Amino acid sequence: MSDTLPFWISFCLTVLLLVTSLVTGFGHRRRLHLWVGPLTMVVLVVTIVLTEELMRRYDFPADIKATHLIFAKAGGLLALPVVLTGLWLWRQPKARRWHLVAVVAWLLSVLTATGTGLWMFVHGTLRTG
C-alpha cells in the first residue's frame, strides 16, 4: 500500500463531505446538514493529521511552505466560528447570516490552503533514508 494512500482517501472524503455540507446547507436540508456538517469537520481533522504525517517525509521549499502555513492555520482557526455559529443557528434562526459569513470565510481559507498545499507538494522532494 502506498504511504500516501490514507492521506488521499481522507482528502477525497473531506472534499466529498464538504460539497455535501454545502449542498445540504444551501438546499435547506437541515436534518442531513446537522450530521454532515460536523462529520466534515471531524474528517478534516483526520486529513490534517495525515497531512502532518506525510509532511514529515518530505522536504519543501521554505517560502512555499511558509505561504501554505498561513492559509492552513487560518483555515484551522476559522473552523471555530463555523462550528460556533452553527451551534448558535441550531438554536436561533437569527444566526443564519453570521453562519453564512463564517462558512464563506472558512471556505475561502480552506480552498486557498488546499491550493497552496498541492503547490507545496508539487515542489516537495521525498526524503531518503
BELNOR-V979122 format. One record per backbone hydrogen bond with DSSP energy under -1.0 kcal/mol. NH is the residue of the N-H (numbers start at 1). CO is the residue of the C=O. Records with the same first field share a line. If there is no record, write none. Layout:
NH=CO, CO
This chain:
8=4
9=5
10=6
11=7
12=8
13=9
14=10
15=11
16=12
17=13
18=14
19=15
20=16
21=17
22=18
23=19
24=20
25=21
26=22
27=23
29=24
33=29
34=30
35=32
36=32
37=33
39=35
40=36
41=37
42=38
43=39
44=40
45=41
46=42
47=43
48=44
49=45
50=46
51=47
52=48
53=49
54=50
55=51
56=52
57=54
58=55
59=125
65=61
66=62
67=63
68=64
69=65
70=66
71=67
72=68
73=69
74=70
75=71
76=72
77=73
78=74
80=77
82=78
83=79
84=80
85=81
86=82
87=83
88=84
89=85
90=86
92=88
95=92
96=93
99=95
100=96
101=97
102=98
103=99
104=100
105=101
106=102
107=103
108=104
109=105
110=106
111=107
112=108
113=109
114=110
115=111
116=112
117=113
118=114
119=115
120=116
121=117
122=118
123=119
125=59
127=57
